[in-house]
Amino acid sequence: SITKRTYGSRAAAHPIPVAQQLLACCERKQTNLCVSVDVTKKAALLRIADAAGPYICCVKTHIDIVEDFDQDLVQQLQALADKHDFLIWEDRKFADIGNTVRLQYSSGIYKIASWSHITNAHLVPGEGILTGLASVGQPLGRGLLLLAEMSAKGNLATGDYTRKNVEAARRFPDFVMGFVAMRRVDEREETAGGVAPGEGADYVIMTPGVGLDSKGDGMGQQYRTPDEVVNESGCDIIIVGRGIYGGGEGSADDEIVRQSKRYQEAGWKAYLDRLEQ
Ligand code: 5IU
């Protein structure tokens, strides 16, 4: 099964270039840590990405919360991605019809497709959302994650809805690289009976709601440890936000470095333990 394979062997065999890049980066830097940088100032975003950079495979942004956004932010973030060797994921959670998301992805102030290696979408509108996003992202070599599950208490992405995400992904094998999910939703027993087309495809499972010191945030977030996420649940990438940078505009650089190293080590140990079991 996928969980017994190394990131390096999966990278070599993956059909989607950006998934190859992500998995190869994990192998090269010995990290499965993605830092989620939810801050409202450009300088804070860049400072956190620079401090965490050596210890991560990916920076996840919410670009629409940055009050002083400009194109220079994107250029500086791309320069940090080159300097430290990580990918960029704009956590846009597209959720409209194909024609609208096509425009939201390519245009407006943010022009997400022009700089973000990875983005993500809800399947609520149906598979037209994938046709629309793929029309923009695929020619640029971008990858998409489907939101098959969520971390927050009481969320509605469960059961048949989760299964439908996996089935839809199998119909876009050159663009959907994986899922946001809490476990290996792509395993055989999770898909409706029979052999689905593309079964056996390698999906990258990226998982938020990871924290070592807290169980929740009072607003529905639920935290699990890297071992629970990677070793017990078989997810591939841990996403950590406030566990690394605190809250507000963020912790001091040395504290960001300390926490990034701590989550990198915990995530990598969980991965090595999973390979051994
Ligand atoms: N995020 C979740 N849960 C989800 C999805 C996305 O927490 O199910 I989909 C985002 C929200 C935030 C980050 O940007 O991941 C988690 O941040 P904290 O580690 O600070 O809770």
Boltz pocket constraint, residues with backbone or C-beta under 6 A from the ligand:
constraints:
  - pocket:
      binder: B
      contacts: [[A, 36], [A, 38], [A, 62], [A, 91], [A, 147], [A, 149], [A, 150], [A, 151], [A, 152], [A, 180], [A, 208], [A, 209], [A, 210], [A, 221], [A, 239], [A, 240], [A, 241], [A, 242], [A, 243], [A, 246]]
      max_distance: 6.0
